[in-house]
Amino acid sequence: MARIKIPYLVTKRGRKLPDGSHATRYFWQPWAELRRDGWQPVRLSDDPLVAQREAQEWNEKLYRWRTEGKEAIAAELTPKTSDKTLKVLIERYRASRRYASLKPYTRLKQYDPALKLLEDWAGQDPVAELSPEDAEDLFDPLYQATPAKARSVASVLSILLNYGQRLSWLDRNIAKGFASEYKAPKGLIWPRAAVEAFAATADQLGLPAVGDAVLLNEWCGQRKADVLALGRNLLSAQGLVVNQAKGAKYDAHGLLEVHLIPHLVTRFESAFVRQAASGIHATTAIVKESTGLPYTTWQFRDDFDQVRKALADAHPSFPADEGLIDRSAIATAELTFMHLRHTAVTRLAEAGVEAIAIAAITGHSPQHCVNIIDRYLVRTRKLAAGAFRRRLEAEQKG
């Protein structure tokens, strides 16, 4: 088949597709001497046949301009191609106070990878031309591979496009609502036996602080970064107020009355004595004892993984706690530190603690409390039975 050649019709590599290939973009792109006369490149349709027709139409305009004289230029020239691309919007956002107000760890772990992925995906496209179908083509394959990644990228794109709306670059946010559709599955509940075995394994490996953190968070349900930042006044009788590292959305505080929990008091008193004997004078309760310094999140991740692997070698799985509806056994390799947040919330709910009181410990804001707890709370038979008992009691009293 003969190849169709149309003057000034050029192709360029477009957005990165989910399969790793790249789409093709079409432009009517005049020579430099024509650009000096005012003719500018024009983005054409993504449909190759339509792009060919559009390019021919621009060539006809150019022909009329040449034959009728340059005084017709004002009626024929196109406005410059929009510079309001997704890449430029990302650059503007990175330079904004909104991006600067994010916690460094949040930027590094969530925003920067998502922004890089989005730039590779459609960096050269004008943001006003992105469609909901484009977003679905991006998010659906991500969700099939990693639900949490799809949710994270969808959330960042929605925030980015909200920023674009403030700049009046686009009329609608095509990513709005996608993040809620891509919720990750509800988290696992650590079996009580797994918590105890994990701490014992950490002690055996000479990593007792990792065991300290696991035992603590099974009760407190904090984010990893916040647990590692807890001060040595953890056992204060006045309780310890935690200002969570959630970024700029809202202030999030939790009150941890660790001094009321006997086995945690014993555990941390022993840790402080051991650290003092080794000459460690860190300001945090969780300390990497081989260095005498507070843990970084990377160091803690590596040591946590080391303990989990050793525990999995000895105990590949643990029976789920009695009453858990959806699981009979929990694989040790599946346990993560974040799942302790799910575990703490569920244990408190099983004990009849109201959502607002759970928020006072975990640090969720009151207005987000119910929705976030629903994300973390894994329903158990104990919760269901307790609900019926409370209703029976109420009706019997009535």
C-alpha positions in Angstrom: 0.0 0.0 0.0 1.4 3.4 -0.9 2.3 5.6 2.0 0.2 8.9 2.1 2.4 11.9 2.5 0.8 15.2 3.4 2.9 18.4 3.7 3.6 19.5 7.3 1.8 16.5 8.8 4.1 15.0 11.5 3.7 12.3 14.1 5.1 12.4 17.6 5.2 9.9 20.5 2.3 10.4 22.8 1.2 9.3 26.3 2.5 6.1 27.8 -0.2 3.4 27.6 -0.8 0.8 30.3 0.9 -1.9 28.2 4.1 0.1 28.1 3.8 1.3 24.5 3.1 4.9 23.5 0.2 6.4 21.7 0.8 8.5 18.6 0.0 12.2 18.4 -0.4 14.1 15.1 0.5 17.7 14.4 0.3 20.2 11.5 3.8 21.7 11.9 4.9 24.4 9.4 8.6 25.1 8.6 10.6 27.7 10.6 10.2 30.4 8.0 6.4 30.0 8.1 6.5 30.1 11.9 8.3 33.4 11.7 5.4 34.7 9.6 3.0 33.7 12.4 1.9 30.2 11.5 2.0 28.0 14.5 2.0 24.2 15.0 -1.5 22.7 15.5 -2.4 19.6 17.5 -4.6 17.4 15.3 -7.0 14.6 16.1 -5.7 11.3 17.5 -7.6 9.5 14.7 -5.1 9.2 11.8 -7.7 9.6 9.1 -9.2 12.7 10.8 -5.7 14.1 11.3 -5.0 13.7 7.6 -8.1 15.6 6.7 -7.4 18.4 9.2 -3.8 18.7 7.9 -5.1 19.1 4.4 -7.5 21.8 5.6 -4.6 23.7 7.1 -2.6 23.3 3.9 -5.5 24.8 2.0 -5.5 27.8 4.3 -1.8 28.2 3.8 -2.3 28.0 0.0 -4.9 30.8 0.1 -2.7 32.9 2.2 0.2 32.5 -0.3 -2.0 33.2 -3.3 -4.2 36.0 -1.8 -1.3 37.8 -0.1 0.0 38.1 3.4 -2.6 40.7 4.3 -4.9 37.7 4.9 -2.7 36.3 7.6 -4.9 37.6 10.5 -7.9 35.6 9.3 -5.9 32.4 8.8 -3.4 32.0 11.6 -4.2 29.8 14.5 -3.6 30.6 18.2 -0.5 29.0 19.6 -0.9 25.4 20.8 -1.9 25.4 24.5 1.0 25.4 26.9 -1.3 24.3 29.7 -0.2 20.7 29.5 -0.2 18.2 32.3 3.6 18.4 32.5 3.4 22.2 33.0 0.6 21.8 35.6 2.8 19.3 37.5 5.7 21.8 37.5 3.4 24.6 38.7 2.1 22.3 41.5 5.6 21.3 42.6 6.4 25.0 43.0 3.2 25.7 45.0 2.8 26.0 48.7 0.4 23.1 48.6 3.2 20.7 47.5 5.7 22.4 49.9 3.3 21.9 52.9 3.3 18.1 52.4 5.4 16.1 54.8 8.7 15.0 53.2 7.9 11.3 53.6 4.5 11.8 52.0 6.0 13.6 49.0 8.7 10.9 48.6 6.4 7.8 49.0 3.1 8.9 47.5 3.2 12.2 45.5 6.6 12.0 43.6 6.1 8.5 42.2 2.5 9.3 41.2 3.5 12.7 39.6 6.3 10.9 37.6 3.8 8.2 36.4 1.3 10.9 35.4 3.9 12.9 33.5 5.0 9.8 31.6 1.4 9.0 30.9 0.1 12.3 29.4 2.6 15.0 30.2 2.4 16.6 26.7 -1.4 16.7 26.6 -3.4 19.9 27.5 -5.1 19.2 30.7 -8.4 20.5 29.4 -8.4 17.7 26.7 -8.0 14.8 29.1 -11.2 12.8 29.4 -12.7 10.3 31.9 -12.0 7.6 29.4 -8.3 8.5 29.5 -8.4 8.2 33.3 -10.1 4.8 33.2 -7.5 3.6 30.6 -4.8 4.5 33.1 -6.4 3.5 36.4 -8.0 0.1 35.5 -4.8 -1.7 34.6 -3.1 -0.2 37.7 -5.9 -1.5 39.9 -5.7 -5.0 38.4 -2.0 -5.0 39.3 -1.9 -3.1 42.6 -5.2 -1.6 44.0 -3.3 0.6 46.5 -1.2 2.1 43.7 -4.3 2.9 41.6 -5.9 4.6 44.5 -2.8 6.6 45.3 -2.3 7.8 41.7 -6.0 8.6 41.3 -5.9 10.6 44.5 -2.9 12.6 43.4 -4.3 13.3 39.9 -7.6 14.5 41.5 -5.6 16.9 43.8 -3.5 18.0 40.8 -6.6 18.7 38.6 -8.3 20.6 41.5 -5.2 22.8 41.5 -5.7 23.2 37.7 -9.3 24.3 38.2 -8.1 27.0 40.6 -5.9 28.2 37.9 -8.8 28.1 35.4 -7.0 25.7 33.2 -9.9 23.2 33.0 -13.7 23.1 33.7 -14.0 19.7 35.3 -11.9 17.3 37.3 -12.0 14.0 35.4 -10.3 12.1 38.3 -12.9 13.1 40.9 -14.3 10.0 42.6 -11.9 7.5 41.1 -9.9 7.2 44.3 -13.0 6.1 46.3 -13.8 3.5 43.6 -10.3 2.0 43.9 -10.3 1.3 47.7 -7.9 -1.3 48.7 -9.3 -4.4 50.3 -9.9 -4.3 54.0 -6.9 -5.0 56.0 -5.9 -8.1 57.9 -6.2 -8.6 61.6 -3.0 -9.8 63.3 -3.8 -12.9 65.4 -2.9 -12.3 69.0 -0.5 -15.3 68.8 1.3 -13.7 65.8 1.8 -10.4 67.7 3.5 -12.3 70.6 5.5 -14.5 68.4 6.7 -11.6 66.3 8.0 -9.8 69.4 9.7 -12.9 70.7 11.4 -13.4 67.3 12.6 -9.8 67.2 14.1 -10.3 70.7 15.9 -13.4 69.5 17.4 -11.6 66.5 18.7 -8.7 68.6 16.0 -6.3 67.3 13.9 -5.8 70.4 12.8 -2.3 69.3 11.0 -3.8 66.3 9.1 -6.0 68.8 8.4 -3.0 71.0 6.9 -1.1 68.0 4.6 -4.1 67.1 3.4 -4.6 70.6 2.7 -0.9 71.0 0.9 -0.4 67.7 -1.4 -3.4 68.2 -3.0 -1.2 70.9 -2.4 2.3 69.6 -3.0 2.0 65.8 -0.7 4.7 64.7 1.0 5.3 61.3 4.6 3.9 61.1 6.3 7.3 60.9 4.4 8.5 64.0 5.3 5.4 66.0 9.0 5.8 65.2 8.7 9.5 66.3 7.1 8.8 69.7 9.1 10.4 72.6 10.6 8.8 75.6 7.8 10.3 77.7 5.6 7.5 76.3 4.8 6.2 79.7 3.7 9.5 81.1 0.7 9.4 83.5 -0.7 12.4 81.6 -0.7 10.5 78.4 1.2 11.3 75.2 -0.3 13.5 72.6 0.6 12.5 69.0 0.6 15.0 66.2 0.3 12.8 63.2 2.4 13.3 60.0 -0.6 13.5 57.6 0.4 16.5 55.7 -1.6 19.7 55.3 -5.2 18.5 55.1 -5.9 18.9 58.8 -4.3 18.6 62.2 -4.6 15.1 63.5 -3.9 14.3 67.1 -4.1 11.2 69.2 -3.9 10.7 72.9 -2.0 7.5 74.0 -2.5 6.4 77.6 0.1 3.8 77.4 0.7 3.9 81.1 -2.6 2.1 81.6 -1.5 -1.0 79.8 0.7 -3.2 82.1 2.5 -5.3 79.6 3.5 -2.3 77.5 4.7 -0.5 80.7 6.9 -3.5 81.5 8.2 -3.8 78.0 9.2 -0.1 77.6 10.6 0.2 81.1 12.9 -2.7 80.3 13.8 -1.1 76.9 14.8 2.2 78.6 16.9 0.4 81.2 18.6 -1.6 78.5 19.3 1.4 76.4 20.6 3.4 79.3 23.0 0.6 80.2 24.3 0.8 76.6 24.8 4.5 76.8 21.9 5.3 74.4 20.3 8.7 75.0 18.0 9.0 72.1 14.9 11.3 72.3 12.5 8.6 70.9 11.1 5.6 72.5 11.8 3.3 69.5 15.6 3.2 68.9 17.7 1.2 66.5 20.0 -0.1 69.2 22.9 -1.0 66.9 23.3 2.7 66.2 21.8 4.3 69.3 19.8 6.5 67.0 16.1 6.8 66.2 15.0 4.5 63.4 14.5 5.9 59.9 11.5 4.5 58.1 13.8 2.6 55.7 15.8 1.0 58.4 12.7 0.0 60.2 11.2 -1.5 57.1 14.3 -3.6 56.5 14.5 -4.8 60.1 10.7 -5.5 60.2 11.1 -7.6 57.0 14.0 -9.5 58.6 11.9 -10.4 61.6 8.9 -11.4 59.6 11.0 -13.7 57.3 12.5 -15.5 60.3 9.0 -15.9 61.9 7.5 -17.1 58.6 10.3 -19.7 58.3 9.3 -21.1 61.7 5.5 -20.4 61.5 4.2 -20.0 57.9 0.8 -19.1 59.2 -1.2 -18.5 62.3 -4.9 -19.5 63.0 -7.1 -16.4 62.8 -8.5 -15.3 66.1 -11.8 -17.0 67.0 -14.7 -15.2 65.5 -13.0 -13.7 62.4 -15.6 -14.1 59.7 -13.6 -14.1 56.5 -10.3 -15.8 57.3 -9.5 -19.1 59.1 -5.7 -18.6 58.9 -3.4 -15.7 58.3 -0.1 -16.2 56.4 2.8 -14.7 58.3 4.2 -13.3 55.0 1.0 -11.2 54.6 1.4 -9.3 57.9 2.4 -5.7 57.6 3.0 -3.0 60.1 0.0 -1.0 58.7 -2.2 -4.0 59.5 -1.6 -3.3 63.1 -3.6 -0.1 62.6 -6.5 -2.2 61.4 -6.0 -4.5 64.3 -6.1 -1.8 66.9 -9.2 -0.3 65.5 -11.0 -3.6 65.4 -10.0 -4.6 68.9 -11.3 -1.3 70.3 -14.6 -1.7 68.3 -15.0 -5.3 69.6 -14.7 -3.9 73.1 -17.6 -1.6 72.5 -15.6 1.6 72.1 -17.5 4.2 70.0 -16.0 5.5 66.8 -15.3 9.0 68.1 -13.4 7.5 71.1 -11.4 5.3 68.7 -10.5 8.5 66.8 -9.2 10.1 70.0 -6.6 7.3 70.1 -5.8 6.8 66.4 -5.8 10.5 65.6 -8.4 10.6 62.9 -10.3 13.9 62.6 -13.9 13.7 63.8 -15.4 14.6 60.4 -13.5 11.8 58.8 -13.7 9.3 61.6 -16.6 7.1 60.5 -15.5 6.8 56.9 -11.9 6.0 57.8 -12.8 3.5 60.5 -15.0 1.7 58.0 -11.9 1.3 55.9 -9.9 -0.2 58.7 -12.5 -2.1 60.5 -12.7 -5.8 59.6 -16.0 -7.1 60.8 -15.9 -10.0 63.2 -18.5 -12.3 64.7 -17.9 -10.7 68.1 -19.0 -7.3 66.7 -22.1 -8.8 65.1 -23.2 -10.7 68.2 -22.5 -7.7 70.4 -24.8 -5.6 68.2 -27.7 -8.0 68.6 -27.1 -8.3 72.4 -27.2 -4.5 72.8 -30.5 -4.3 70.9 -32.0 -7.2 73.0 -30.9 -5.4 76.2 -32.5 -2.2 75.0 -35.8 -3.8 74.0 -36.0 -5.8 77.2 -35.5 -2.6 79.2 -38.2 -0.9 77.1 
